């Protein structure tokens, strides 16, 4: 093996391949763009769901005396997790009011 071949192998081993670098940078840019777009969008969706459940809880009637107050506190203090719990467990099927 001569010096040129060993230098070539060394460059490949160090990932100094321009085609590899360009592909890696393009993949990194696409991932970063998706991350920067999806995270705020998910935040907006969760906030809208949280607000919907909070308004729903305030407008529904509950059988218990303090049940509405407890659910409002759960939703308000635990955010999207509390809204999900309210949606699946505590949401009354009654009429608003």
ABEGO torsion letter per residue (X at the ends): XBAAAAAAAAAAAAGABAAAAAAAAAAAAAAAAAAAAAAAAAAAAAAAAAAAAAAAAAABBBABAAAAAAAAAAAAAAEAAAAAAAAAAABBABBBX
